[in-house]
């Protein structure tokens, strides 16, 4: 298994655990690396900037359902071939949270739903990500590389 560098999420530390490892308890969020023709979907979210579709797992859903919903809500994308990549462990001295990450193919681009928090979307080549992704660091780069390699299988 590949070793991923450590990272930060605000004031909390963050690390990525590759599949097949799963969150030991219900993840608070799901995120999707959605690909079309070798490019990844990014959404422009106020106060976050350009990022992959992601968000909270609602009480009535699991992380797979959240991944589909967030990709549609934020990116106006219907996805298929959803594959589990692994999970982020986000922690401090006081608490630990988990977010599950997926890779998928974009089946169809549709209008971003009315009332979405996303202002716009774009498809970006991997080599251009460091210039536009909201939080580019060695961990983000390594997980993007992993997601791209999984999507190409």
C-alpha positions in Angstrom: 0.0 0.0 0.0 1.1 3.5 -0.8 2.1 5.8 2.1 0.5 9.2 2.0 2.0 12.4 3.5 0.3 14.0 6.5 -1.8 17.2 6.0 -3.9 19.8 7.7 -7.5 20.7 7.6 -7.8 24.1 9.4 -6.3 23.5 12.9 -6.7 19.8 12.7 -4.3 17.2 11.4 -5.3 15.0 8.6 -4.1 11.7 7.0 -5.4 9.5 4.3 -5.9 5.7 4.6 -6.1 3.9 1.3 -8.8 1.3 0.6 -9.7 -1.3 1.7 -9.5 0.5 5.1 -12.8 2.1 6.0 -13.8 4.6 8.6 -14.3 2.9 11.9 -17.5 4.8 12.5 -20.0 6.7 10.4 -18.2 9.3 8.2 -19.3 12.9 8.5 -18.5 13.7 4.9 -18.1 12.2 1.4 -16.0 13.5 -1.5 -15.8 12.6 -5.1 -13.0 12.8 -7.6 -15.2 12.8 -10.7 -13.5 12.4 -14.1 -14.4 13.0 -17.7 -11.9 12.5 -20.5 -8.9 12.7 -18.2 -10.1 15.9 -16.5 -11.4 16.2 -13.0 -14.6 18.1 -11.9 -14.0 21.2 -9.7 -16.7 23.3 -8.2 -16.3 26.9 -7.1 -17.7 27.0 -3.5 -17.9 30.4 -1.6 -15.4 30.5 1.3 -13.8 27.3 0.0 -12.7 28.1 -3.6 -12.2 25.5 -6.4 -12.5 22.0 -5.0 -14.0 18.5 -5.7 -17.6 17.9 -4.9 -17.9 17.1 -1.2 -20.2 17.5 1.8 -21.8 16.1 4.8 -23.4 12.7 4.9 -27.1 13.4 5.8 -28.9 11.4 8.5 -31.0 9.5 6.0 -28.1 8.4 3.7 -24.7 6.6 3.6 -21.5 8.0 2.1 -22.2 6.4 -1.3 -25.6 8.2 -1.5 -23.9 11.5 -0.3 -21.3 11.2 -3.0 -23.9 11.0 -5.7 -26.0 13.8 -4.2 -23.0 16.2 -3.6 -21.7 15.6 -7.1 -25.1 16.5 -8.6 -25.7 19.5 -6.2 -22.3 21.1 -6.4 -21.1 20.1 -9.9 -24.3 19.3 -11.9 -22.8 15.9 -12.7 -24.4 12.5 -12.8 -21.8 9.9 -12.0 -21.2 6.1 -12.6 -18.6 3.5 -11.8 -18.2 4.9 -8.2 -15.1 3.3 -6.6 -14.0 3.6 -3.0 -10.6 5.2 -2.6 -10.1 5.3 1.1 -10.8 7.7 4.0 -9.4 10.8 5.5 -8.9 10.8 9.3 -9.2 14.3 10.6 -8.2 14.8 14.2 -7.1 17.0 17.1 -6.6 16.2 20.8 -10.3 16.6 21.4 -12.0 14.8 18.5 -11.6 12.6 15.4 -13.7 12.8 12.3 -13.7 10.6 9.1 -14.5 11.5 5.5 -14.8 8.8 2.8 -13.3 9.5 -0.7 -14.5 8.1 -4.0 -13.5 8.2 -7.7 -16.1 8.1 -10.4 -16.7 8.7 -14.1 -19.0 11.5 -15.2 -21.9 10.0 -17.0 -23.6 13.3 -17.9 -23.2 17.0 -17.1 -26.5 18.8 -16.3 -27.4 22.2 -15.0 -26.2 22.9 -11.5 -29.4 22.8 -9.4 -31.1 26.1 -8.4 -30.0 27.1 -4.9 -26.7 25.2 -5.0 -23.9 26.5 -2.9 -21.7 26.1 -6.0 -21.2 29.2 -8.2 -19.8 27.3 -11.2 -17.9 24.2 -12.3 -15.0 23.4 -14.6 -13.1 20.3 -15.8 -9.4 20.6 -15.1 -6.4 18.6 -16.3 -4.3 17.1 -13.5 -1.2 19.2 -14.3 -3.2 22.4 -13.8 -4.6 21.5 -10.4 -1.8 23.1 -8.3 -2.6 26.5 -9.8 -6.4 26.5 -9.0 -7.2 24.0 -6.3 -8.1 25.7 -3.0 -5.8 23.8 -0.8 -2.9 22.3 -2.7 -0.3 20.4 -0.5 1.6 17.2 -0.7 -1.3 15.2 0.7 -3.8 16.6 -1.8 -1.4 16.0 -4.6 -0.9 12.3 -3.5 -4.6 11.6 -3.2 -5.3 13.2 -6.6 -2.6 11.0 -8.1 -4.2 7.9 -6.4 -7.7 8.9 -7.6 -6.5 9.4 -11.2 -4.8 6.0 -11.2 -7.9 4.3 -9.9 -10.1 6.1 -12.5 -7.8 4.9 -15.3 -8.1 1.2 -14.3 
